[in-house]
Amino acid sequence: MQLSEILSSLGIQKENHGTSTGAQWIASQGEQLHSYSPVDGKEIGSFRTTDSAAYEAVIQKATEAFEVWRMWPAPKRGDVVRQIADALRKHKDPLGRLVSYEMGKSLQEGWGEVQEMIDIADFAVGLSRQLYGLTMHSERPMHRMYEQWHPLGIVGVISAFNFPVAVWSWNAFIAWVCGDVCVWKPSEKTSLCALACFHIIGEVLINAGAPEGINGLVCGGAEVGKWLSEDTRVPLLSATGSTRMGKAVGAAVGQRLGKSLLELGGNNAIIISEHADLNMALIGCVFGAVGTAGQRCTTTRRIIIHENVFETFKEKLVHAYSQLVIGDPLLETTHVGPLIDQDAVQHYMKALTEIKAEGGKAVVEGGVLSGSGFESGCYVKPCIYEVENRFKIVQHETFAPILYLMKYSKLEEAIAMQNDVPQGLSSALFTLNMREAESFLSHQGSDCGIANINIGTSGAEIGGAFGGEKETGGGRESGSDAWKAYMRRQTNTMNWGATLPLAQGIKFHV
Ligand code: NAD
């Protein structure tokens, strides 16, 4: 498929609006931003950022839409999401290709991201019939006590460049079945993917008769994100991105006592025990470290290896890294594509300098690639360094394919190292020893939101609640009971008797 065909099948033109109510595009006087592919450095198209008047129009429509949408029965809302999933199935190929071309991840991962949207839509459809509350036994006679879950209103969604479409769907599809309406601010680096989603599902929403405004889009950088953070008409803001961004958003939303759901940076480790199946561990480590060119929140950044297998496993890693094909992510033979832009390359280079300054030893050297096929200047070599966990650079998430190796002798020591970073997203232990596995998963084990045995840190399924602790922000999205974050709980007590007994046996006579 030619790029021009992909873009036209997704409704993307050379110049595009960047603001929508879901049913119509809104003109704005905002800046014209250009999107360049990190694959070949070429311009894909441009879009107009949202100005304050266009922002107001979107919020106004969302406010009106909520009044109507919340009255739709939840299974009927679920049926709209089912139709969205069908439309995504039809557009999986071109949308996956655009994700790969605009963001730089492999085509398999681009398609995988769209599949994740379809999966979460299917999950949301089932959920639309299961928004259960509990019934409690009252301590008073002839009283019924129970809880209900009600929608919140407008859910703002701020997303990062590395998952240009899936993260929005995790939020929006669940929020919609819960009866909320959404306003999305995608990353300014991958906004064309967002526009494509709006073209794909706009018609579905119109044909289904969904109120205009349940699906708002505002485009731009941090400033537009700040409008959402400070807006008291947005009761919940779900923000995915760096810890730096999360601290700013969390403070702004907290200031107005709104709710925030934060999905921030990770610094994920895999522990390789002396009882591990090293061949299985190798796949988990290499995919985790170099997949998406190290630009996943769940990327494996640290490997903590038992001293008895350290040298053997290091050799296996070096051999695997020598086989990696770096290049055009749209080619099926490629393992590693580009970083998102040249700023990311600068961060990678700065990290390499800092690793060496702190005493890190190169196992596989890094560097920037140039020449034919690498003209965008965004291609870097996946690299490996032997380090100590206390190094400042090791404590920090560098969003690039840099892998750190460390040695341990006792499992407790390895778990302490794995936990001794500010972030707490994903973690893993490779072992065939049952006591080690249970110990890692116990309350004395990993302190992360995700802890795996014989699976790497990267690539979660939508059925579980996704998110992490500490500087990762504490939010949970996607499966399990993560839907509760998108609703407000109401406790109801109904007295169907003829007297008014008070709780705790208190007597009050008038
Ligand atoms: P980023 O923080 O630079 O930007 C993320 C989003 O926040 C963008 O839409 C950006 O415009 C917006 N933003 C930035 N500053 C803001 C502010 N002050 N107020 C409001 N909005 C603001 O992150 P990025 O470079 O796009 O993405 C990479 C980061 O995202 C990594 O740290 C990665 O670990 C993290 N991430 C986390 C998860 C997760 O689920 N935990 C998932 C994907 C990415």
Boltz pocket constraint, residues with backbone or C-beta under 6 A from the ligand:
constraints:
  - pocket:
      binder: B
      contacts: [[A, 158], [A, 159], [A, 160], [A, 161], [A, 162], [A, 163], [A, 185], [A, 186], [A, 187], [A, 188], [A, 220], [A, 221], [A, 222], [A, 223], [A, 224], [A, 225], [A, 226], [A, 229], [A, 240], [A, 241], [A, 242], [A, 243], [A, 244], [A, 245], [A, 246], [A, 248], [A, 249], [A, 262], [A, 263], [A, 264], [A, 265], [A, 266], [A, 296], [A, 297], [A, 298], [A, 397], [A, 399], [A, 425], [A, 467], [A, 468], [A, 472]]
      max_distance: 6.0
